[in-house]
Amino acid sequence: MVSSRFTMSGVCRASVAVSALIFCGIIMTAEAQTPSPAPNPCASRSNTSCAECLQNVTCLWCTPTKQCLDYPIGNILPPSSVCPLNDARWGLCWVNFQILIITMSVLAGIIIISIFICCFCCCKCERFGNKREDAKVERQNRMRKARQKERRTEMQLRHDEIRQKYGLAKDNPYARMDNH
């Protein structure tokens, strides 16, 4: 009873300490989020190079028009009216959106298929493992019963020898005991 009281107080102290650290972290990040000066707008970097445009993460480079555009945040992918996917660059100059989409979808498909295969194999192995264990238990039960039967017959033989030694043996085990 006493040890559980000490453990509970230790748990309470630990949870208070963690809560205090989280609270301090929230305050520190709130103070750290001071507004930074506005970066150069992407349009001012048009007609330069792709590398210079993509130094700002919010910019999108369109190769055929050599325009540096603000990334359309409302859309996941830039619409073709802004720049065709094959010609749009974001993040790295050598990766276009079309290749990025195809690569990411193939990788996602491979990961999902791998997860399904792993789950299937684990379930299958678990079932076969149980069958092996069941067979092992069954084999052990048979061996135990065989040893038990051997012991019974040995005991019966010993009892019969003792009966014969002292003249208590009967010719017919079902005969009445009055005859003796």
DRENTOR-820881 format. One record per atom (N, C-alpha, C): residue in one letter; atom name; x, y, z; residue number from 1. Coordinates in nm, 2 decimals, padded with zeros to 4 digits. Layout:
N
{"A" "CA" {X Y Z} NUM}
...
***
This chain:
180
{"M" "N" {00.08 -00.12 00.00} 1}
{"M" "CA" {00.00 00.00 00.00} 1}
{"M" "C" {00.09 00.13 00.00} 1}
{"V" "N" {00.19 00.12 00.08} 2}
{"V" "CA" {00.28 00.24 00.09} 2}
{"V" "C" {00.36 00.26 -00.04} 2}
{"S" "N" {00.40 00.15 -00.10} 3}
{"S" "CA" {00.48 00.16 -00.22} 3}
{"S" "C" {00.39 00.22 -00.34} 3}
{"S" "N" {00.27 00.18 -00.34} 4}
{"S" "CA" {00.18 00.23 -00.45} 4}
{"S" "C" {00.16 00.38 -00.43} 4}
{"R" "N" {00.15 00.43 -00.30} 5}
{"R" "CA" {00.14 00.57 -00.28} 5}
{"R" "C" {00.26 00.65 -00.33} 5}
{"F" "N" {00.38 00.59 -00.31} 6}
{"F" "CA" {00.50 00.66 -00.35} 6}
{"F" "C" {00.51 00.65 -00.51} 6}
{"T" "N" {00.46 00.55 -00.57} 7}
{"T" "CA" {00.47 00.54 -00.71} 7}
{"T" "C" {00.37 00.64 -00.77} 7}
{"M" "N" {00.25 00.65 -00.71} 8}
{"M" "CA" {00.15 00.75 -00.77} 8}
{"M" "C" {00.21 00.89 -00.75} 8}
{"S" "N" {00.27 00.92 -00.64} 9}
{"S" "CA" {00.32 01.06 -00.63} 9}
{"S" "C" {00.44 01.08 -00.73} 9}
{"G" "N" {00.52 00.98 -00.76} 10}
{"G" "CA" {00.62 00.99 -00.86} 10}
{"G" "C" {00.56 01.01 -01.00} 10}
{"V" "N" {00.45 00.94 -01.03} 11}
{"V" "CA" {00.39 00.96 -01.15} 11}
{"V" "C" {00.33 01.10 -01.16} 11}
{"C" "N" {00.27 01.15 -01.06} 12}
{"C" "CA" {00.21 01.28 -01.06} 12}
{"C" "C" {00.32 01.38 -01.08} 12}
{"R" "N" {00.43 01.37 -01.01} 13}
{"R" "CA" {00.54 01.46 -01.02} 13}
{"R" "C" {00.59 01.46 -01.17} 13}
{"A" "N" {00.60 01.34 -01.23} 14}
{"A" "CA" {00.65 01.33 -01.36} 14}
{"A" "C" {00.56 01.40 -01.46} 14}
{"S" "N" {00.43 01.38 -01.44} 15}
{"S" "CA" {00.33 01.44 -01.53} 15}
{"S" "C" {00.32 01.59 -01.52} 15}
{"V" "N" {00.34 01.64 -01.39} 16}
{"V" "CA" {00.35 01.79 -01.37} 16}
{"V" "C" {00.47 01.84 -01.44} 16}
{"A" "N" {00.59 01.77 -01.43} 17}
{"A" "CA" {00.71 01.82 -01.50} 17}
{"A" "C" {00.69 01.82 -01.65} 17}
{"V" "N" {00.64 01.72 -01.70} 18}
{"V" "CA" {00.62 01.71 -01.85} 18}
{"V" "C" {00.52 01.82 -01.89} 18}
{"S" "N" {00.41 01.85 -01.82} 19}
{"S" "CA" {00.32 01.95 -01.85} 19}
{"S" "C" {00.39 02.09 -01.85} 19}
{"A" "N" {00.47 02.11 -01.75} 20}
{"A" "CA" {00.55 02.24 -01.74} 20}
{"A" "C" {00.64 02.26 -01.86} 20}
{"L" "N" {00.71 02.15 -01.90} 21}
{"L" "CA" {00.80 02.16 -02.01} 21}
{"L" "C" {00.72 02.19 -02.14} 21}
{"I" "N" {00.61 02.13 -02.16} 22}
{"I" "CA" {00.52 02.15 -02.28} 22}
{"I" "C" {00.48 02.30 -02.28} 22}
{"F" "N" {00.43 02.35 -02.16} 23}
{"F" "CA" {00.38 02.48 -02.15} 23}
{"F" "C" {00.50 02.58 -02.18} 23}
{"C" "N" {00.62 02.56 -02.13} 24}
{"C" "CA" {00.73 02.64 -02.16} 24}
{"C" "C" {00.77 02.64 -02.31} 24}
{"G" "N" {00.76 02.52 -02.37} 25}
{"G" "CA" {00.78 02.51 -02.51} 25}
{"G" "C" {00.69 02.59 -02.59} 25}
{"I" "N" {00.56 02.59 -02.55} 26}
{"I" "CA" {00.46 02.66 -02.63} 26}
{"I" "C" {00.48 02.81 -02.62} 26}
{"I" "N" {00.52 02.86 -02.50} 27}
{"I" "CA" {00.55 03.00 -02.48} 27}
{"I" "C" {00.67 03.04 -02.56} 27}
{"M" "N" {00.77 02.95 -02.56} 28}
{"M" "CA" {00.89 02.98 -02.64} 28}
{"M" "C" {00.87 02.99 -02.79} 28}
{"T" "N" {00.79 02.90 -02.84} 29}
{"T" "CA" {00.76 02.90 -02.98} 29}
{"T" "C" {00.67 03.02 -03.02} 29}
{"A" "N" {00.58 03.06 -02.93} 30}
{"A" "CA" {00.50 03.17 -02.95} 30}
{"A" "C" {00.58 03.30 -02.96} 30}
{"E" "N" {00.68 03.31 -02.87} 31}
{"E" "CA" {00.77 03.43 -02.88} 31}
{"E" "C" {00.86 03.42 -03.00} 31}
{"A" "N" {00.90 03.30 -03.04} 32}
{"A" "CA" {00.99 03.29 -03.16} 32}
{"A" "C" {00.92 03.32 -03.29} 32}
{"Q" "N" {00.79 03.32 -03.29} 33}
{"Q" "CA" {00.72 03.34 -03.42} 33}
{"Q" "C" {00.69 03.49 -03.45} 33}
{"T" "N" {00.80 03.57 -03.44} 34}
{"T" "CA" {00.78 03.71 -03.48} 34}
{"T" "C" {00.78 03.72 -03.63} 34}
{"P" "N" {00.70 03.81 -03.68} 35}
{"P" "CA" {00.69 03.82 -03.82} 35}
{"P" "C" {00.83 03.86 -03.89} 35}
{"S" "N" {00.87 03.78 -03.99} 36}
{"S" "CA" {00.99 03.81 -04.06} 36}
{"S" "C" {00.96 03.91 -04.17} 36}
{"P" "N" {01.06 03.98 -04.21} 37}
{"P" "CA" {01.04 04.08 -04.32} 37}
{"P" "C" {00.99 04.00 -04.44} 37}
{"A" "N" {00.90 04.06 -04.52} 38}
{"A" "CA" {00.84 04.00 -04.64} 38}
{"A" "C" {00.95 03.97 -04.74} 38}
{"P" "N" {00.96 03.85 -04.79} 39}
{"P" "CA" {01.06 03.81 -04.89} 39}
{"P" "C" {01.03 03.88 -05.02} 39}
{"N" "N" {01.12 03.88 -05.10} 40}
{"N" "CA" {01.10 03.94 -05.24} 40}
{"N" "C" {00.99 03.86 -05.30} 40}
{"P" "N" {00.89 03.93 -05.36} 41}
{"P" "CA" {00.79 03.86 -05.43} 41}
{"P" "C" {00.85 03.78 -05.55} 41}
{"C" "N" {00.78 03.67 -05.58} 42}
{"C" "CA" {00.83 03.58 -05.68} 42}
{"C" "C" {00.83 03.65 -05.82} 42}
{"A" "N" {00.74 03.74 -05.84} 43}
{"A" "CA" {00.73 03.80 -05.98} 43}
{"A" "C" {00.86 03.88 -06.01} 43}
{"S" "N" {00.92 03.93 -05.90} 44}
{"S" "CA" {01.04 04.01 -05.92} 44}
{"S" "C" {01.16 03.93 -05.97} 44}
{"R" "N" {01.15 03.79 -05.95} 45}
{"R" "CA" {01.26 03.70 -06.00} 45}
{"R" "C" {01.23 03.64 -06.13} 45}
{"S" "N" {01.13 03.69 -06.20} 46}
{"S" "CA" {01.10 03.64 -06.34} 46}
{"S" "C" {01.22 03.68 -06.43} 46}
{"N" "N" {01.24 03.61 -06.54} 47}
{"N" "CA" {01.34 03.63 -06.64} 47}
{"N" "C" {01.48 03.62 -06.58} 47}
{"T" "N" {01.49 03.54 -06.47} 48}
{"T" "CA" {01.63 03.52 -06.41} 48}
{"T" "C" {01.66 03.37 -06.44} 48}
{"S" "N" {01.70 03.30 -06.34} 49}
{"S" "CA" {01.72 03.16 -06.35} 49}
{"S" "C" {01.63 03.08 -06.26} 49}
{"C" "N" {01.62 02.95 -06.29} 50}
{"C" "CA" {01.54 02.86 -06.21} 50}
{"C" "C" {01.59 02.86 -06.06} 50}
{"A" "N" {01.72 02.84 -06.05} 51}
{"A" "CA" {01.78 02.83 -05.92} 51}
{"A" "C" {01.76 02.95 -05.83} 51}
{"E" "N" {01.76 03.07 -05.89} 52}
{"E" "CA" {01.74 03.19 -05.82} 52}
{"E" "C" {01.59 03.20 -05.78} 52}
{"C" "N" {01.50 03.16 -05.86} 53}
{"C" "CA" {01.36 03.17 -05.83} 53}
{"C" "C" {01.33 03.08 -05.72} 53}
{"L" "N" {01.38 02.95 -05.72} 54}
{"L" "CA" {01.34 02.85 -05.62} 54}
{"L" "C" {01.42 02.87 -05.49} 54}
{"Q" "N" {01.50 02.97 -05.48} 55}
{"Q" "CA" {01.55 03.00 -05.34} 55}
{"Q" "C" {01.44 03.03 -05.24} 55}
{"N" "N" {01.34 03.09 -05.29} 56}
{"N" "CA" {01.22 03.11 -05.21} 56}
{"N" "C" {01.12 02.99 -05.22} 56}
{"V" "N" {01.09 02.93 -05.11} 57}
{"V" "CA" {01.01 02.81 -05.11} 57}
{"V" "C" {00.87 02.84 -05.17} 57}
{"T" "N" {00.82 02.96 -05.16} 58}
{"T" "CA" {00.68 02.98 -05.21} 58}
{"T" "C" {00.67 03.01 -05.36} 58}
{"C" "N" {00.79 03.01 -05.43} 59}
{"C" "CA" {00.79 03.04 -05.57} 59}
{"C" "C" {00.78 02.91 -05.65} 59}
{"L" "N" {00.73 02.92 -05.77} 60}
{"L" "CA" {00.72 02.82 -05.87} 60}
{"L" "C" {00.78 02.87 -06.00} 60}
{"W" "N" {00.86 02.79 -06.06} 61}
{"W" "CA" {00.93 02.83 -06.19} 61}
{"W" "C" {00.86 02.76 -06.30} 61}
{"C" "N" {00.82 02.84 -06.41} 62}
{"C" "CA" {00.76 02.78 -06.53} 62}
{"C" "C" {00.87 02.80 -06.64} 62}
{"T" "N" {00.92 02.68 -06.69} 63}
{"T" "CA" {01.03 02.68 -06.78} 63}
{"T" "C" {01.01 02.75 -06.91} 63}
{"P" "N" {00.90 02.72 -06.99} 64}
{"P" "CA" {00.89 02.78 -07.12} 64}
{"P" "C" {00.87 02.93 -07.12} 64}
{"T" "N" {00.81 02.98 -07.02} 65}
{"T" "CA" {00.78 03.13 -07.01} 65}
{"T" "C" {00.89 03.20 -06.93} 65}
{"K" "N" {00.98 03.12 -06.86} 66}
{"K" "CA" {01.08 03.17 -06.77} 66}
{"K" "C" {01.02 03.27 -06.67} 66}
{"Q" "N" {00.91 03.23 -06.61} 67}
{"Q" "CA" {00.84 03.32 -06.51} 67}
{"Q" "C" {00.86 03.26 -06.38} 67}
{"C" "N" {00.88 03.34 -06.28} 68}
{"C" "CA" {00.88 03.30 -06.14} 68}
{"C" "C" {00.74 03.34 -06.08} 68}
{"L" "N" {00.66 03.24 -06.04} 69}
{"L" "CA" {00.53 03.27 -06.00} 69}
{"L" "C" {00.51 03.23 -05.85} 69}
{"D" "N" {00.41 03.30 -05.79} 70}
{"D" "CA" {00.37 03.25 -05.65} 70}
{"D" "C" {00.30 03.12 -05.66} 70}
{"Y" "N" {00.34 03.02 -05.58} 71}
{"Y" "CA" {00.28 02.89 -05.58} 71}
{"Y" "C" {00.13 02.91 -05.55} 71}
{"P" "N" {00.04 02.85 -05.63} 72}
{"P" "CA" {-00.11 02.86 -05.59} 72}
{"P" "C" {-00.14 02.77 -05.47} 72}
{"I" "N" {-00.14 02.83 -05.36} 73}
{"I" "CA" {-00.16 02.76 -05.23} 73}
{"I" "C" {-00.30 02.69 -05.22} 73}
{"G" "N" {-00.40 02.75 -05.29} 74}
{"G" "CA" {-00.53 02.69 -05.28} 74}
{"G" "C" {-00.54 02.55 -05.35} 74}
{"N" "N" {-00.45 02.52 -05.44} 75}
{"N" "CA" {-00.45 02.39 -05.51} 75}
{"N" "C" {-00.33 02.31 -05.46} 75}
{"I" "N" {-00.34 02.18 -05.47} 76}
{"I" "CA" {-00.23 02.09 -05.43} 76}
{"I" "C" {-00.13 02.10 -05.55} 76}
{"L" "N" {-00.18 02.09 -05.67} 77}
{"L" "CA" {-00.10 02.10 -05.79} 77}
{"L" "C" {-00.13 02.23 -05.86} 77}
{"P" "N" {-00.03 02.29 -05.92} 78}
{"P" "CA" {-00.06 02.41 -06.00} 78}
{"P" "C" {-00.15 02.38 -06.12} 78}
{"P" "N" {-00.25 02.46 -06.14} 79}
{"P" "CA" {-00.34 02.43 -06.26} 79}
{"P" "C" {-00.26 02.46 -06.39} 79}
{"S" "N" {-00.30 02.39 -06.49} 80}
{"S" "CA" {-00.23 02.41 -06.62} 80}
{"S" "C" {-00.24 02.55 -06.68} 80}
{"S" "N" {-00.34 02.62 -06.63} 81}
{"S" "CA" {-00.35 02.76 -06.68} 81}
{"S" "C" {-00.24 02.85 -06.62} 81}
{"V" "N" {-00.18 02.81 -06.51} 82}
{"V" "CA" {-00.07 02.88 -06.45} 82}
{"V" "C" {00.06 02.83 -06.52} 82}
{"C" "N" {00.08 02.70 -06.53} 83}
{"C" "CA" {00.20 02.64 -06.59} 83}
{"C" "C" {00.17 02.49 -06.61} 83}
{"P" "N" {00.19 02.43 -06.73} 84}
{"P" "CA" {00.17 02.29 -06.74} 84}
{"P" "C" {00.26 02.21 -06.65} 84}
{"L" "N" {00.21 02.10 -06.60} 85}
{"L" "CA" {00.28 02.02 -06.50} 85}
{"L" "C" {00.42 01.97 -06.55} 85}
{"N" "N" {00.43 01.94 -06.67} 86}
{"N" "CA" {00.56 01.90 -06.73} 86}
{"N" "C" {00.66 02.01 -06.72} 86}
{"D" "N" {00.62 02.13 -06.72} 87}
{"D" "CA" {00.71 02.24 -06.73} 87}
{"D" "C" {00.73 02.31 -06.59} 87}
{"A" "N" {00.65 02.28 -06.50} 88}
{"A" "CA" {00.65 02.35 -06.36} 88}
{"A" "C" {00.77 02.29 -06.28} 88}
{"R" "N" {00.84 02.37 -06.21} 89}
{"R" "CA" {00.94 02.33 -06.12} 89}
{"R" "C" {00.92 02.39 -05.98} 89}
{"W" "N" {00.94 02.31 -05.88} 90}
{"W" "CA" {00.92 02.36 -05.74} 90}
{"W" "C" {01.02 02.29 -05.65} 90}
{"G" "N" {01.09 02.35 -05.58} 91}
{"G" "CA" {01.19 02.29 -05.49} 91}
{"G" "C" {01.32 02.27 -05.55} 91}
{"L" "N" {01.32 02.19 -05.66} 92}
{"L" "CA" {01.45 02.16 -05.73} 92}
{"L" "C" {01.42 02.18 -05.88} 92}
{"C" "N" {01.52 02.24 -05.95} 93}
{"C" "CA" {01.50 02.27 -06.09} 93}
{"C" "C" {01.49 02.15 -06.18} 93}
{"W" "N" {01.55 02.04 -06.14} 94}
{"W" "CA" {01.56 01.92 -06.23} 94}
{"W" "C" {01.44 01.83 -06.21} 94}
{"V" "N" {01.35 01.86 -06.12} 95}
{"V" "CA" {01.23 01.77 -06.09} 95}
{"V" "C" {01.10 01.85 -06.14} 95}
{"N" "N" {01.03 01.79 -06.24} 96}
{"N" "CA" {00.91 01.85 -06.27} 96}
{"N" "C" {00.79 01.78 -06.20} 96}
{"F" "N" {00.68 01.84 -06.20} 97}
{"F" "CA" {00.57 01.79 -06.12} 97}
{"F" "C" {00.51 01.66 -06.18} 97}
{"Q" "N" {00.52 01.64 -06.31} 98}
{"Q" "CA" {00.46 01.52 -06.37} 98}
{"Q" "C" {00.55 01.40 -06.32} 98}
{"I" "N" {00.68 01.41 -06.33} 99}
{"I" "CA" {00.76 01.30 -06.28} 99}
{"I" "C" {00.75 01.28 -06.13} 99}
{"L" "N" {00.74 01.39 -06.06} 100}
{"L" "CA" {00.72 01.38 -05.91} 100}
{"L" "C" {00.59 01.30 -05.88} 100}
{"I" "N" {00.48 01.33 -05.94} 101}
{"I" "CA" {00.36 01.27 -05.92} 101}
{"I" "C" {00.36 01.12 -05.95} 101}
{"I" "N" {00.42 01.09 -06.06} 102}
{"I" "CA" {00.43 00.95 -06.10} 102}
{"I" "C" {00.52 00.87 -06.01} 102}
{"T" "N" {00.63 00.93 -05.97} 103}
{"T" "CA" {00.72 00.86 -05.88} 103}
{"T" "C" {00.66 00.84 -05.74} 103}
{"M" "N" {00.60 00.94 -05.69} 104}
{"M" "CA" {00.53 00.93 -05.56} 104}
{"M" "C" {00.42 00.83 -05.56} 104}
{"S" "N" {00.34 00.83 -05.66} 105}
{"S" "CA" {00.23 00.73 -05.67} 105}
{"S" "C" {00.28 00.59 -05.68} 105}
{"V" "N" {00.39 00.57 -05.75} 106}
{"V" "CA" {00.45 00.43 -05.76} 106}
{"V" "C" {00.51 00.39 -05.63} 106}
{"L" "N" {00.58 00.48 -05.56} 107}
{"L" "CA" {00.63 00.45 -05.43} 107}
{"L" "C" {00.52 00.42 -05.33} 107}
{"A" "N" {00.42 00.50 -05.33} 108}
{"A" "CA" {00.31 00.48 -05.24} 108}
{"A" "C" {00.24 00.35 -05.26} 108}
{"G" "N" {00.23 00.31 -05.39} 109}
{"G" "CA" {00.17 00.18 -05.43} 109}
{"G" "C" {00.26 00.07 -05.38} 109}
{"I" "N" {00.39 00.08 -05.39} 110}
{"I" "CA" {00.48 -00.02 -05.35} 110}
{"I" "C" {00.47 -00.04 -05.20} 110}
{"I" "N" {00.47 00.07 -05.13} 111}
{"I" "CA" {00.46 00.07 -04.98} 111}
{"I" "C" {00.33 00.00 -04.93} 111}
{"I" "N" {00.22 00.04 -04.99} 112}
{"I" "CA" {00.09 -00.02 -04.96} 112}
{"I" "C" {00.09 -00.17 -04.98} 112}
{"I" "N" {00.14 -00.21 -05.10} 113}
{"I" "CA" {00.14 -00.35 -05.13} 113}
{"I" "C" {00.24 -00.42 -05.04} 113}
{"S" "N" {00.35 -00.36 -05.00} 114}
{"S" "CA" {00.44 -00.43 -04.91} 114}
{"S" "C" {00.38 -00.45 -04.77} 114}
{"I" "N" {00.30 -00.35 -04.73} 115}
{"I" "CA" {00.23 -00.36 -04.60} 115}
{"I" "C" {00.13 -00.47 -04.61} 115}
{"F" "N" {00.05 -00.48 -04.71} 116}
{"F" "CA" {-00.05 -00.59 -04.73} 116}
{"F" "C" {00.02 -00.73 -04.73} 116}
{"I" "N" {00.13 -00.74 -04.80} 117}
{"I" "CA" {00.21 -00.86 -04.81} 117}
{"I" "C" {00.26 -00.90 -04.67} 117}
{"C" "N" {00.32 -00.80 -04.60} 118}
{"C" "CA" {00.37 -00.83 -04.46} 118}
{"C" "C" {00.25 -00.88 -04.37} 118}
{"C" "N" {00.14 -00.81 -04.37} 119}
{"C" "CA" {00.02 -00.85 -04.29} 119}
{"C" "C" {-00.02 -00.99 -04.33} 119}
{"F" "N" {-00.03 -01.02 -04.46} 120}
{"F" "CA" {-00.07 -01.15 -04.50} 120}
{"F" "C" {00.02 -01.26 -04.45} 120}
{"C" "N" {00.15 -01.23 -04.47} 121}
{"C" "CA" {00.25 -01.33 -04.43} 121}
{"C" "C" {00.25 -01.35 -04.28} 121}
{"C" "N" {00.24 -01.24 -04.20} 122}
{"C" "CA" {00.23 -01.26 -04.06} 122}
{"C" "C" {00.11 -01.34 -04.01} 122}
{"C" "N" {00.00 -01.31 -04.07} 123}
{"C" "CA" {-00.13 -01.38 -04.03} 123}
{"C" "C" {-00.11 -01.53 -04.07} 123}
{"K" "N" {-00.06 -01.56 -04.19} 124}
{"K" "CA" {-00.04 -01.69 -04.24} 124}
{"K" "C" {00.06 -01.77 -04.15} 124}
{"C" "N" {00.17 -01.70 -04.12} 125}
{"C" "CA" {00.27 -01.77 -04.03} 125}
{"C" "C" {00.21 -01.80 -03.89} 125}
{"E" "N" {00.13 -01.71 -03.85} 126}
{"E" "CA" {00.07 -01.72 -03.71} 126}
{"E" "C" {-00.02 -01.85 -03.71} 126}
{"R" "N" {-00.10 -01.86 -03.82} 127}
{"R" "CA" {-00.19 -01.98 -03.83} 127}
{"R" "C" {-00.11 -02.11 -03.84} 127}
{"F" "N" {00.00 -02.11 -03.92} 128}
{"F" "CA" {00.08 -02.23 -03.93} 128}
{"F" "C" {00.15 -02.26 -03.81} 128}
{"G" "N" {00.20 -02.15 -03.74} 129}
{"G" "CA" {00.26 -02.17 -03.61} 129}
{"G" "C" {00.17 -02.23 -03.51} 129}
{"N" "N" {00.05 -02.19 -03.51} 130}
{"N" "CA" {-00.05 -02.25 -03.42} 130}
{"N" "C" {-00.07 -02.40 -03.45} 130}
{"K" "N" {-00.08 -02.43 -03.58} 131}
{"K" "CA" {-00.10 -02.57 -03.62} 131}
{"K" "C" {00.02 -02.66 -03.57} 131}
{"R" "N" {00.14 -02.60 -03.59} 132}
{"R" "CA" {00.26 -02.67 -03.54} 132}
{"R" "C" {00.26 -02.69 -03.39} 132}
{"E" "N" {00.22 -02.59 -03.32} 133}
{"E" "CA" {00.21 -02.60 -03.17} 133}
{"E" "C" {00.10 -02.70 -03.14} 133}
{"D" "N" {-00.01 -02.70 -03.21} 134}
{"D" "CA" {-00.12 -02.80 -03.18} 134}
{"D" "C" {-00.07 -02.94 -03.20} 134}
{"A" "N" {00.00 -02.96 -03.31} 135}
{"A" "CA" {00.05 -03.09 -03.34} 135}
{"A" "C" {00.15 -03.14 -03.23} 135}
{"K" "N" {00.24 -03.04 -03.19} 136}
{"K" "CA" {00.33 -03.07 -03.08} 136}
{"K" "C" {00.26 -03.11 -02.95} 136}
{"V" "N" {00.16 -03.04 -02.91} 137}
{"V" "CA" {00.08 -03.07 -02.79} 137}
{"V" "C" {00.02 -03.20 -02.81} 137}
{"E" "N" {-00.04 -03.23 -02.92} 138}
{"E" "CA" {-00.11 -03.36 -02.94} 138}
{"E" "C" {-00.01 -03.47 -02.93} 138}
{"R" "N" {00.11 -03.46 -02.99} 139}
{"R" "CA" {00.22 -03.56 -02.98} 139}
{"R" "C" {00.26 -03.58 -02.83} 139}
{"Q" "N" {00.27 -03.47 -02.76} 140}
{"Q" "CA" {00.31 -03.48 -02.62} 140}
{"Q" "C" {00.20 -03.56 -02.54} 140}
{"N" "N" {00.07 -03.53 -02.57} 141}
{"N" "CA" {-00.04 -03.59 -02.50} 141}
{"N" "C" {-00.04 -03.74 -02.53} 141}
{"R" "N" {-00.01 -03.78 -02.66} 142}
{"R" "CA" {00.00 -03.92 -02.69} 142}
{"R" "C" {00.11 -03.99 -02.62} 142}
{"M" "N" {00.22 -03.93 -02.61} 143}
{"M" "CA" {00.34 -03.99 -02.54} 143}
{"M" "C" {00.31 -04.00 -02.39} 143}
{"R" "N" {00.24 -03.90 -02.33} 144}
{"R" "CA" {00.21 -03.90 -02.19} 144}
{"R" "C" {00.11 -04.02 -02.16} 144}
{"K" "N" {00.01 -04.04 -02.25} 145}
{"K" "CA" {-00.08 -04.14 -02.23} 145}
{"K" "C" {-00.02 -04.28 -02.25} 145}
{"A" "N" {00.08 -04.29 -02.34} 146}
{"A" "CA" {00.15 -04.42 -02.36} 146}
{"A" "C" {00.23 -04.45 -02.23} 146}
{"R" "N" {00.30 -04.35 -02.18} 147}
{"R" "CA" {00.38 -04.38 -02.06} 147}
{"R" "C" {00.29 -04.41 -01.94} 147}
{"Q" "N" {00.17 -04.35 -01.93} 148}
{"Q" "CA" {00.08 -04.38 -01.82} 148}
{"Q" "C" {00.03 -04.52 -01.84} 148}
{"K" "N" {00.00 -04.56 -01.96} 149}
{"K" "CA" {-00.05 -04.70 -01.98} 149}
{"K" "C" {00.06 -04.80 -01.94} 149}
{"E" "N" {00.18 -04.77 -01.98} 150}
{"E" "CA" {00.29 -04.86 -01.94} 150}
{"E" "C" {00.31 -04.87 -01.79} 150}
{"R" "N" {00.30 -04.76 -01.72} 151}
{"R" "CA" {00.31 -04.76 -01.58} 151}
{"R" "C" {00.19 -04.84 -01.51} 151}
{"R" "N" {00.07 -04.83 -01.57} 152}
{"R" "CA" {-00.04 -04.90 -01.52} 152}
{"R" "C" {-00.02 -05.05 -01.53} 152}
{"T" "N" {00.03 -05.09 -01.65} 153}
{"T" "CA" {00.05 -05.24 -01.67} 153}
{"T" "C" {00.16 -05.29 -01.58} 153}
{"E" "N" {00.27 -05.21 -01.56} 154}
{"E" "CA" {00.38 -05.25 -01.47} 154}
{"E" "C" {00.33 -05.26 -01.33} 154}
{"M" "N" {00.25 -05.17 -01.29} 155}
{"M" "CA" {00.19 -05.17 -01.15} 155}
{"M" "C" {00.10 -05.29 -01.14} 155}
{"Q" "N" {00.02 -05.32 -01.24} 156}
{"Q" "CA" {-00.07 -05.44 -01.23} 156}
{"Q" "C" {00.01 -05.57 -01.22} 156}
{"L" "N" {00.12 -05.57 -01.30} 157}
{"L" "CA" {00.21 -05.69 -01.30} 157}
{"L" "C" {00.27 -05.71 -01.16} 157}
{"R" "N" {00.32 -05.60 -01.10} 158}
{"R" "CA" {00.37 -05.60 -00.96} 158}
{"R" "C" {00.27 -05.65 -00.86} 158}
{"H" "N" {00.15 -05.60 -00.87} 159}
{"H" "CA" {00.04 -05.64 -00.78} 159}
{"H" "C" {00.01 -05.79 -00.80} 159}
{"D" "N" {00.00 -05.83 -00.92} 160}
{"D" "CA" {-00.03 -05.97 -00.94} 160}
{"D" "C" {00.09 -06.06 -00.89} 160}
{"E" "N" {00.21 -06.02 -00.90} 161}
{"E" "CA" {00.33 -06.10 -00.85} 161}
{"E" "C" {00.31 -06.10 -00.69} 161}
{"I" "N" {00.28 -05.99 -00.63} 162}
{"I" "CA" {00.27 -05.99 -00.49} 162}
{"I" "C" {00.15 -06.08 -00.44} 162}
{"R" "N" {00.04 -06.08 -00.51} 163}
{"R" "CA" {-00.07 -06.17 -00.48} 163}
{"R" "C" {-00.03 -06.31 -00.49} 163}
{"Q" "N" {00.04 -06.35 -00.60} 164}
{"Q" "CA" {00.08 -06.49 -00.61} 164}
{"Q" "C" {00.18 -06.53 -00.51} 164}
{"K" "N" {00.27 -06.44 -00.47} 165}
{"K" "CA" {00.37 -06.46 -00.37} 165}
{"K" "C" {00.30 -06.50 -00.23} 165}
{"Y" "N" {00.20 -06.43 -00.20} 166}
{"Y" "CA" {00.13 -06.45 -00.07} 166}
{"Y" "C" {00.01 -06.54 -00.09} 166}
{"G" "N" {-00.02 -06.59 -00.20} 167}
{"G" "CA" {-00.13 -06.69 -00.22} 167}
{"G" "C" {-00.26 -06.62 -00.23} 167}
{"L" "N" {-00.27 -06.50 -00.27} 168}
{"L" "CA" {-00.40 -06.43 -00.28} 168}
{"L" "C" {-00.45 -06.43 -00.42} 168}
{"A" "N" {-00.37 -06.48 -00.51} 169}
{"A" "CA" {-00.41 -06.48 -00.65} 169}
{"A" "C" {-00.53 -06.57 -00.68} 169}
{"K" "N" {-00.62 -06.52 -00.76} 170}
{"K" "CA" {-00.74 -06.60 -00.80} 170}
{"K" "C" {-00.72 -06.64 -00.94} 170}
{"D" "N" {-00.79 -06.76 -00.97} 171}
{"D" "CA" {-00.78 -06.80 -01.11} 171}
{"D" "C" {-00.88 -06.71 -01.19} 171}
{"N" "N" {-00.99 -06.68 -01.14} 172}
{"N" "CA" {-01.09 -06.60 -01.21} 172}
{"N" "C" {-01.10 -06.47 -01.13} 172}
{"P" "N" {-01.07 -06.36 -01.19} 173}
{"P" "CA" {-01.07 -06.23 -01.11} 173}
{"P" "C" {-01.21 -06.19 -01.07} 173}
{"Y" "N" {-01.32 -06.26 -01.14} 174}
{"Y" "CA" {-01.45 -06.23 -01.11} 174}
{"Y" "C" {-01.51 -06.33 -01.01} 174}
{"A" "N" {-01.44 -06.42 -00.96} 175}
{"A" "CA" {-01.49 -06.52 -00.86} 175}
{"A" "C" {-01.52 -06.45 -00.73} 175}
{"R" "N" {-01.61 -06.51 -00.65} 176}
{"R" "CA" {-01.64 -06.45 -00.53} 176}
{"R" "C" {-01.53 -06.47 -00.42} 176}
{"M" "N" {-01.52 -06.39 -00.33} 177}
{"M" "CA" {-01.42 -06.40 -00.23} 177}
{"M" "C" {-01.45 -06.50 -00.12} 177}
{"D" "N" {-01.57 -06.56 -00.13} 178}
{"D" "CA" {-01.61 -06.65 -00.02} 178}
{"D" "C" {-01.53 -06.78 -00.03} 178}
{"N" "N" {-01.49 -06.81 -00.15} 179}
{"N" "CA" {-01.42 -06.94 -00.18} 179}
{"N" "C" {-01.29 -06.95 -00.10} 179}
{"H" "N" {-01.23 -06.85 -00.07} 180}
{"H" "CA" {-01.10 -06.85 -00.01} 180}
{"H" "C" {-01.10 -06.84 00.14} 180}
***
